[in-house]
């Protein structure tokens, strides 16, 4: 089994910034030379998420509304007592959405649906510089 590791650096504008990283991940899969296996996309940190979605402006707005309903930013979070910060809802959302996503690689190509893009979601309350780790594993 071969493992190829790549990094992707992102700049976000803060809470609910959703970035389409599909083309980057496809490029890494191509560069890996792996024909059949998986790709793991991981965002180190506890206030971000990685998911798949139809990447379009209406759904980006819809997700922001749903995220606010699930973990309202103005609610009280015990996490705030620990560090004196304001991002308890960000940690809750990251715990639910998860900071990683695994997809199959078949015949040297990333497998995804026609309208399915890979998205990085920033949950933190401020702009961030993020570093993603992409591992392509297989033969």
C-alpha positions in Angstrom: 0.0 0.0 0.0 1.2 3.5 -0.8 0.4 6.6 1.2 0.9 10.1 -0.3 0.5 13.2 1.9 -0.3 16.7 0.8 -1.1 20.0 2.5 -3.7 22.6 1.5 -3.6 26.1 3.0 -6.8 28.1 3.3 -7.7 31.6 4.5 -11.2 32.0 5.8 -13.3 35.0 6.7 -14.8 33.4 9.8 -18.0 31.8 10.9 -19.9 30.0 8.1 -17.3 30.7 5.4 -17.7 27.6 3.1 -14.9 26.9 0.6 -15.1 24.5 -2.3 -11.9 22.4 -2.1 -12.9 19.7 -4.7 -10.5 20.7 -7.4 -7.6 20.7 -5.0 -8.5 17.3 -3.7 -8.8 15.9 -7.2 -5.4 17.4 -8.1 -3.8 15.6 -5.1 -5.4 12.3 -6.1 -4.1 12.7 -9.6 -0.6 13.6 -8.3 -0.6 10.7 -5.9 -0.5 8.1 -8.7 -2.8 5.9 -6.6 -5.3 4.0 -8.7 -7.6 2.4 -6.1 -7.9 3.4 -2.5 -9.2 6.3 -0.4 -8.5 9.9 0.3 -8.8 11.3 3.8 -9.2 15.1 4.1 -8.5 16.3 7.6 -8.6 19.8 9.1 -6.5 20.0 12.3 -8.6 22.0 14.7 -11.8 21.8 16.8 -13.7 24.7 15.1 -13.9 23.5 11.5 -15.8 20.9 9.4 -15.4 19.1 6.1 -18.4 17.8 4.3 -19.9 17.2 0.9 -22.6 19.4 -0.6 -23.9 20.9 -3.8 -21.7 24.0 -3.7 -24.0 26.9 -4.7 -24.9 30.2 -3.0 -28.4 29.2 -1.9 -27.3 26.1 -0.1 -24.4 28.0 1.5 -27.0 30.4 3.0 -29.3 27.5 4.0 -26.5 25.7 5.8 -25.6 28.9 7.7 -29.3 29.1 8.9 -29.4 25.5 9.9 -26.0 25.7 11.7 -27.4 28.7 13.7 -30.5 26.6 14.6 -28.4 23.6 15.8 -25.9 25.6 17.8 -27.0 29.3 18.2 -24.0 31.6 18.5 -25.7 33.8 21.1 -26.5 30.9 23.4 -24.6 30.2 26.6 -21.9 27.5 26.4 -20.0 26.2 29.4 -16.9 26.2 27.1 -16.8 30.0 27.4 -16.0 29.6 31.1 -13.0 27.4 30.3 -11.2 29.9 28.0 -13.1 33.1 28.3 -13.9 33.0 24.6 -17.0 33.2 22.5 -16.8 30.1 20.2 -18.6 27.4 22.1 -21.1 27.0 19.3 -18.1 26.6 16.9 -16.8 23.6 18.9 -20.3 22.0 19.0 -20.7 22.3 15.2 -17.3 20.9 14.6 -18.1 17.9 16.8 -21.2 17.2 14.8 -20.0 17.9 11.3 -16.5 16.5 11.9 -13.1 17.9 10.7 -12.5 15.1 8.3 -14.0 13.4 5.3 -13.1 10.1 3.5 -13.9 9.4 -0.1 -13.1 6.5 -2.5 -10.5 6.6 -5.3 -11.4 4.2 -8.2 -9.4 3.9 -11.4 -7.3 6.9 -10.4 -10.2 9.3 -9.9 -12.0 10.7 -6.9 -15.5 9.2 -6.7 -18.3 11.7 -6.1 -21.7 12.5 -7.4 -22.3 14.9 -10.2 -23.4 17.7 -8.0 -21.3 16.7 -4.9 -18.4 18.9 -4.0 -16.1 18.7 -1.1 -16.5 21.7 1.2 -14.4 23.1 4.1 -16.6 24.9 6.6 -15.2 27.5 9.0 -17.1 27.5 12.3 -14.8 29.8 14.3 -16.0 33.3 15.1 -13.0 35.0 13.5 -11.0 34.7 10.2 -8.5 31.9 10.3 -5.5 30.5 8.4 -6.1 26.8 8.1 -3.9 23.9 7.0 -5.5 20.8 5.7 -3.8 17.4 5.6 -4.8 15.2 2.6 -3.8 11.6 2.7 -4.3 9.4 -0.4 -3.9 5.7 0.5 -4.1 2.7 -1.8 -2.4 0.9 -4.7 
